[in-house]
Amino acid sequence: MSIRQPRILPRILLSPPHVSGREQAYLEDAIHSGWIAPIGPQVDAFEREMADYTGSKGALALSSGTAAIHLALRLAGVSQGDCVICSTLTFVASANPILYLGATPVFVDSEPETWNMCPLAFQRACLDLNDRGILPKAAVVVNLYGQSADMEPIVEIANRYGIVLIEDAAESLGAFYHGKASGTWGRFGIYSFNGNKIITTSGGGMLVSDDTDALDQARFWSTQARDTAPHYQHSEMGYNYRLSNLLAAIGRGQLELLEERVERRRYISQVYSDRLGSIPGLHFMPEAPNCRSTRWLSALTIDEEIAGFSANQLLKCLEFNNIEARPVWKPLHLQPLFENAFYYPYMEGHSVSDQLFTKGVCLPSGSSLSDDDLIRVMDAIESCIQNR
């Protein structure tokens, strides 16, 4: 007698690329034009269209969001020995460029209302560092999971202390705060087009700013800082950071469907909340007043004492059902790489980001997620609850 193997359902991914627009048409145009190298009309058009969408005066297409942060920090004058404030609840790419320049990161906690940098903790950090005689050159404020930080007080504090504000909107293209695009509140804003982002070029990023002179300088650095000369001459250090014409073509097709992608992700988040939000101990990431979050990832926290199961148990349950989910980012002040860094919590003895990391789970949220697969995810979560 043979034993029947259990049916293995297709894997549901967290946030896979979603290609369904005019990407192929733009690619074919780029190929037929002969512009294959890292410059060309698709790059120029993608930059114009991104600037128009965000309301910025200019945009610079780059190889990654990390490259955009690196160039923004250099434009801010950050160099060896300087101090840079950074959100702690984020991916390491937000802070690695600080190290590239030989500067020292100082981390600031989240607030419960947005899960992003707490303005009061930011102010406390600025005041304390000022008292120590340390004047931060810049601050990298991250907009987590598609939601803007509370930028108005953060901008005011940064201006008061002469800090150049860099908005890491890698996860929040399409979000708005008080009617203004996420990524346009600081002197510089950056976006990511990595494969898991709301729109993708497979890999790539964008630097935006109203300071077009600064963008021209960044454009020069991003193409190996080649001087104007009939031969190859270089007076400054540069980087190979430009986005290719082919990838820009993909980005143009993706950008045309950005609003559709945002609406789908917001719908997915609302369905999760409507069905699962009343379960004791489960709390979905709030949407702050006067904001439109893209809900790039639908995230929730689990209070184990109330729910009867932990975030880790839910992750294991979903994996058993061949569903990809992830913990909330591990705060950077807890990473071995930054073990000696200054950290300013939400309040003395209470770190919001630590709790979010311990209790938080990100659910499948891709705009290509079918209704049937969305139901399958929720069924799996409810089965975890029933079998606890």
N, C-alpha and C positions, 0 to 999 in steps of 0.2 A: 504494500500500500504506500503510495507516494504522498509526501506532505506538500501541500500547496503553499508556495511562498506568498507572503503578503504583497499586495499591490503597492508598488512604489510610485507615488504621484510625482509629476514634474516639479522641479525645484522652483520656488517662488523667491525671487531676488529682492534685495532691499531697495535698490534704486538703479535699475539698469538703463543704458542708453535707449532713447526712444526716437527713432528716425522714421518720419512719415510724411515729410513735406517736400520741398523743392530742392533738397540737398543734392540729389543726383544731377539735376539740371544745371545747378551752379557749378558742380564739379566738372561736368562735361564742357561747360563754357571755359573753365579755367584750363583744362587739358588742351582743348582745341586752340586756345589763344597762345599756348606755348609758355604761359607764365606758371612755372612749376616751383621756382625758387622762392625764398622767404620774403619776396616783395611782389607786388602786382596789383592789378585793379580790384581783385576780390578783397584783399587786405584793406585797401583804401575805402572801399564801399562799406565793409564791415565796421570799420572805425567810425565812419560818418553815421551809420545807422545806429550804432551803440550810443554815440554821443546824442543823437536825436532822441532816442528812447529814454535815456536817463536825464536828459536836460542839461548835460554837461557841455562846456564849450569845446572840449576836445577829448580824444580817446586814442590809446596806443595799444595795438594788438601784440600780445607777447606769447611766449612758449608755455607759460604757466601763471597761475595766480601767485605762486611763490616768487617768481621772477618780478612780478608787479610790486609785491611788498618790498623786495630787495631794492628796486629802483626808487620807490617812494621814500624809503628810509635814507637812501643816499641823497636824494633831492632835499630831504629835510636837514641835511648836514650831519647826519649821524656818522660817527667815526670811532676809532679805537678809544676805549675808556669811557664813552658816553653811557648814559642811562636811558632806557626806553621802557615805558609802561606798556603792559599788554594784558588783555583779558586772559584769565587762567583757564576758563572752560572752552577749550578749542582744540583743534588739531595742531600738531607740532609745527606745521608749515607756517602758522601765524608768527611764531617766535624764532624759528631757525635763521631767517635773514638778519635778525638782530645779532646773532652770533657771527654770521658771515662778515659783518663789519667790525667785529671786535668789541661790540658794545655789550652792556649788561642788561638783561631783562628784569623787570620788576612786575610781579603779577598782582592783579586785582580781581576780587571775587565777583560773583554774579549776584543779582537780586532776584527774589522769588517771582516778581511780577513779569519779568521778561526772560529770565534765565541768562541775560546778558550783563555786561559790566554794570556794577552798582555805582551810580553817581556819587553817593555819599562815601563809599569806600575809595573811589577815585579821588575825591576831594581830600580825604584823610591821607591818602598816599602822597599827594602833591604837597600838602602842608608838612607832613613829616619829613619828606625828602628835602624840601626847602629848608627846614630847620637844621638838617644835617649838612647843608651846604651842597646838596646834590640837585642840580637843575636838569630834569629830564628834557631831552631834545625833542622827543616825539612820543606819541601814544598810539598803539594799534588796538582799535576797538572792534571786536568781532560781533557780527550779527548772526547769531546761532540758529541753525535749522530753518532758515528762511525768515527770521523775524528781526526787525531793527531793534537796536538798543535804544534806550531813552536818550536820544541825542541832544536835545535842547540844553539840559543842564550840563552834559558832558562837554559840549562845544563851549559853553560859557566858562567852565572851569579851565579848560585847555587854553582859551584866550587869555584868561586872567594870569596864568603862569607862563605864557609865551611858549606853549607846547604845540608842535605841529601835529595835527590830528590826521591819522590814516585810518580809513574805514575799511575793514576787511569784510567785504560783502560777498565773499566767495560763494556762500550758500544762499544769498538773499537777492539775487537778480530778480526783479519783478515785484519786490516788496516796496511798500511806501510808508513813510512816517510823516504825519501831518501833511499829507498830500505831496511830499517831496520824495524822490526816488532814494531808496537805500543805496548807500555808496556815494552820495553827493553832499553829505553834511560836513565832511572834513575837507582839508586842503586836497587830499588825494583819496580816491576810492579804488578798490580792486575787486575784480570778479574772476571766478574760475570757470573754465569750460571742460573740466575733467569728465571722464566718462559717466560718473554717477550724478553729475549736477543737473539742474533743471533744464538747461540746454547744454549741448556738448559740441566740441570740435574734436573729440577723442582725447585731446590734451591741449590745453591752451589757457590763456588768461587775458585780462584787459585792465589797463590803468586809465582812469578817467580823472579829469581835473578841469577847473575853470582857468588854471594857470597854464596857458598854452606855451609860454616860453619854457616852463619847466618840462612840459611834455616833449618839446623839441630837444631839450637836453637829454631826456631819458631815451628818446628815439636814437640819438647819436650814440649813447652808451650801449644801447641794445643791439647795435650793428657793429660791434667790435671797436667803436670809437675811432673810426677811420677818418683822418683829416681830409679836407678838400685839397687834393693834390693829384697830379697825373700818375703818381706812383703810390704804393702802399706806405702810408706814413701815419704814425700813431703817437700822440702827445699825452693821451690819458688812457687809463685802464678801461677796457670795455668788456662786453659780454655777447655771447651768441644767443640772444633772447627773443628774436623776432618770430612771430607766427608765420607759418608758410601760407602761400596763396591758396593751396588746395584745402587746408584746414579752415581758412577763412571762408571759403566757399561753403563748406558744411555749416559753419556758424551762421551764415546769412540765411540759409534755409531753416535752421533751427530758430533763429530770432523771430522769423515771421510767425511762428506758432507759440511764442512765449506766453501770451495771455491765455491761450487754450491749455497749455501745460500747467500754468498756475491754477486755473479753475479746476482742472482735474485733480490736482493734488489737494486743493482745498476741499473738494468734494469727498475725497478718500478720508481725509482727516475728520470731516464732519460725520461721515458714516461710522467710523470707529467710535467717535465720541457719543453719538446717539445710541449705539447698541451697547457699548461697554462702559460708558461714563458713569452709570449709576451703580456699578459694582463696587461694594465697599472696599476701600483701600486703594483704588485706582484713580489717579488724577492726571489728566492730560495737560500738556504744556499750554499755559494760558496764552491768549492773544491779547496783547496790550491795547488799551484804549488809543484811538487815533492812529492805529496802525493797520496795514494789510500785510499779513504774513503770507508767504508763498506756501507754507507748510511743506518745505522741501522734504523734510522727514517728519512723520507723525511720531511724536515722542510722548511717553507717559512715565509716571513714577508709581512705584508699588510700595505701599506701607505694609510690610510683612506681618506685623502684629494684627492688623485689621483684616488684610486679605487672606491670610493663612498660607501664603506662599511668597517667595522672594523673586526679585528680578532675575537672579541667576537660574532659578527653577523654571521660570517662564521661558527664558532663552533656551534652556535644554529641551523643554517641551516642544517649542517651535522647531528646533533643529531635528528632533525626532520625527516631526511631520514634514521634514524636508522644506522648511521655511527659513529663510535667512532673516535674522534680526540681530541687532547689536546693542551693547551697552551705550549709554551716554558717554561722551568723551571723558577720558581720564584727565583731570585737571593738570595743567603743566607744572604747578608747584609741587605735585606729587611724583613727577617723572624723575628718574635718576639723573637725567641730563641736567636738571635744574635744581638739584637737591639743596644748593646753598643760596638760592635766590630769595630776595625779600618777597613776602606775600602779605597782602592786606585783605583780611576776611570781611565778610558782610558786617559782622560785629564781633567784638571780643568773645572768643570761645564758640563762635558759630560760623561755620563755613558752608554756605549754600551749595557751592560747586561740589564739595565733598559728598554731600547728601544726594545731590542729583546723580553723581557718578555711581554711588552705592545702590540707589533705588531706581535709576532710569533705564528705560528700554526704548529703542527706536524700531518701529514696525515697518514692514514693506510699504513703500509710499510712491513708487514710480508711476508716472503718468500713463504708462502702458499697462498697468495692473488692471486686469479684467474684473468685472463685478463678481464673477464666479470665484476667482482667486481671492478677492477681498473677503467674500463670505467664508472661504476655506480658512483664511487666517483667523477670522473671528471665531469660527467653530473650534479651531485648535486652542485658542485662548480660553474659551469657555470649558473645553474638555479638561484643560489643566486645572481650572477652578473646581470642577466637579470631582476630579480625582485627587485633590490635595489631601 
